[in-house]
Amino acid sequence: MVSARRSFQGSLPIAAMPRLCEVLADDAGLATYELDFGRDEYGTAYVDVRVQAPLWLVCQRTLEPFVMPVTVDSRLGLIRSEREESALPAGCEPLLVAEDDKLNPIDVIEDELLLALPLVPVNPDSELPEEVTRPPAEEVPAQERSDNPFAVLRELKKN
């Protein structure tokens, strides 16, 4: 693929990516992708990964599901051992390739989508619940509270 500078494009059901589905609210939708293989000016083998997918996440502010459009555009340097990682040019993330030089494109796409997910998903259109935004009720002074646990102590102190 690298020597031939092959390119692939298409769409993939989000449901076909089981690790990604574990963190989603719903597995509906399609991920459109482009994979471009090649070598850079230093001879480093790479794959450019571009993916767009509407992912269903659970908003951590409202706990309601929402669709977050995710876009990935990254260059992955293809390496065979971790020692080769330091030789990768800046802006090129390492991708460890098996000894048989085979690469599963679905796994690459799924990994990149997982890395693009926010740690705490929040729907930008959501509002805080009313109980959080409501101003606190006026504090009643301790002497006026009928259920003050220290009322007995106050009476003892007066005697």
TORDO-86818 format. One record per atom (N, C-alpha, C, O): y, x, z. Coordinates in steps of 0.05 Angstrom, whole numbers, plus 5000, padded with zeros to 4 digits. Each point is the difference from the previous one (the first is absolute). Layout:
// TORDO-86818
YXZ...
This chain:
// TORDO-86818
497650165000502449845000502550175000501949954986498150275030502350175003500550154973502250004990495750124999500250164976500949824976501550094983497549675016500749824979502649855005500949854983500450195040502549865008499749704996501749874988496150025023499449724997501849835018501050095021499449674970501649805015498449745001498749934980501549935042498749755003502149805012501750085016498149674976501749805011498549745000498149954984502649885034498749745002500849865026501950065013496449744994500449865025497449985014497850004988502449985038497750005018500449795021502149995012495949844993500349805021500250145027498650195006503349725011500350125026497449965016499450165018499249624977497549955014497950214995498050025015502350144964498150214993500450265017498650194997503449805021500550235017499649935029501849915014495750124996499349905027501550125023500749865019499950404980501550125022502849905002501149965021500149994956502749884999499949715010501849925015496249934977499849725009499849975030500749795011498250415003499749995029502749975014500249895022501950224966502750005013501949794988502349985009496749864972501749804987499549725012497849955011504149884986499749725009498449844979498749815007501450284968498649864978499550204978501550184996496249794990499350194979500749894972498850094980503149725018500749894975501850194984501450175011498449814963501850154983498750234985497650065004504050064978499050234984501850245004502549975003496450264997501550255000500050114971497850044989504550005000500250134974500450305004501550085017497150074967500050295004500250164974499449894978501550355025500050204978499150275013501150085021496950044967499150275009500350194976498949954979502650265025500450204979499050275010501050115020497050014966498950255008501350224983500849964977499450285034501050234985500250255016499050015023502450194966500550265014503050054998501349944980499850165042502850075000500550284989498150134990504449965010500650274989498750235014499950224989499149735035498650215015496949994997498650165011500549654973497249974995498549835021497649985000503949895018498949845021499249734988501649864987495850065018499149744991501249785018500150045024500749744964501349795015499249734988499049984978501649815038499949734990502549865011500550005024501049884958502349845007499049715005498749894983502050005040499049745008502549815002501850065016498249734969502049795002498649745004498449914983502349955039498749755006502249805010501850085014497949674977501749795010498149775009498249924985502349995040498249795010501549825020501550105017498249644981501149825020497949975023497949884996502750235027498150005022500849805022502349995008495749865001500549815022499750145027497850095007504449925008500050135026500849795021501049794993498550285032500849825022502550125012500050235010502249624990502650095011499650035030499149815014501750424997499650055028502349885017500050025024502049874962502249865014499349715005500449895021498549984958499449715001497149945001499249775005499050424989497149974998499249814978497949885001503950104979499449834977499450184976501150224998497049704984499450164977502449994979501449804998498950424989502150024979499050204978498350175005502949814972499350174978502050234999502449964998496550295002501750234998499350144974497750104996504249924985499450154975500050305007501950115010495850024983499750295005500050154974498549924981503050295017500150174976499350285009501250115018496950014968499250285005500550164975499449924978501850315025500450194978499750285012501950115012495850014984499550265013498450184981498549904982501750365023498550194985498050135020500850105021496749904972497950115017498850244986499149994977501050245037498850244990497150005005499149975023499350074957497049995003499050285009500350204986498649805038499050255012497049975007499149785004499550444997497250005006499450095029497949945011504050205001499750085028502849995013502050024987498049965039502549985015501750254998502449995004496450244990501450254996502049984977502150145000497249704980501749984976502549835005501950004984498249875039502349825006502650155001502149904991497950345020502550155003501250094973502450064998496049954981500950084973501249774985501150054978498849715032501149774986503150015000501250095019500049844958502950004999501249785019498649825008504050214998501449815017499949724987500349984976499449825040500049734990497349914990499749784989498350385014497349944990498149985024499550205014499549574991498249955022497150094992499349974977499250145042497350084993498049774999500249815015497950214966497849814998497550174996499650134980498749865041497550164999498049864982499349775004499750384976498149894981497350115007499750235009498249604988497350085007499150234981501250054980496750095029499050234984499149924973500050174982499249595013499149914974502449934982499649914977502850135032502549954986500449704993501649944982497049885031500349724995502149885019500150085024501449734966502149885015499849704995500049914977499949935044499949714998502949894999501450015021499649904956502749904999500749785019502249995010495949834995500549785019500650115028501849905014496750314994500550125026502850135002501349985020499550154958502650124999502249795003501950045015497949754970501949785000500149885028502249955011495550005001499849885026501350185021501549915018497950354981501250195019503050004998501450005021499650004955502950014997501449755010502150015011496649764985501149755011499949995030501949915013495950194999499950025029502250185011501249935021499350294966502150185010502849884997501850085014498549744967502749884995500649775019502349915002495749995013500549785018501750095024499750225010502149614999501650075023498349985026498149855001502650325019498649995025500349735014498149895011504450014988500649745012501349824978502450024995495949814992501249844979501849785011499249865019503250124970501949795008501149874975501050144982498849605016501149854978503150035001501249915020500050194959502950035001501549735001502349995007496449804985501249735000499649855026500949785003497750355016499349855025502350025020501750174999498249645019501950005022498550015026497749925002503650195018498850015027499549725010501749824996496150145019499649735012502349935019501350175011499149574993502249905017499950105028502050065013495549964998499850095028500950295003500750085023499450074956500950285001503150014997501350165013499749674969502950014994501749835019502450045001496449775014501449835018501250165023498550175011504049794996501150155022498549935026499149785003500750415016498649955025501449785016502549984999495949865015501149795017501650135022499550225008502649635001501650115021498350055025498349845008502350395003498550075024501149845024502449975004495749915011500849855024499950205023498150155004504149865012500050195023497649965018499049775003500150445009497649995017500349805023498049885008504450095002500349825023499649714992499249835017501350104958499849724991497249934991499449764996498950435000497349944991498449885022500150095023498549704971498349875021497450155004498849985021500350174959497450145002500450295006498350174992503849915022500550285006497950095021499949905022498550304971497950095018501250155024498550035020504050054979501250145023501649825019501250095019498749654975501549815017499050015029501649985019495850054984498950015027501050255015500749995023499450234963501050255012503049985008500850105020500749764963502849965006500449845026501750075016496649734987500149835025499250175024501249975021496850204976499150175022502250205008500450065023501050044957502150195005502449885015501250145017499349604978502349875014499349975030501950005016495649984991499349955029500050265015499449995024
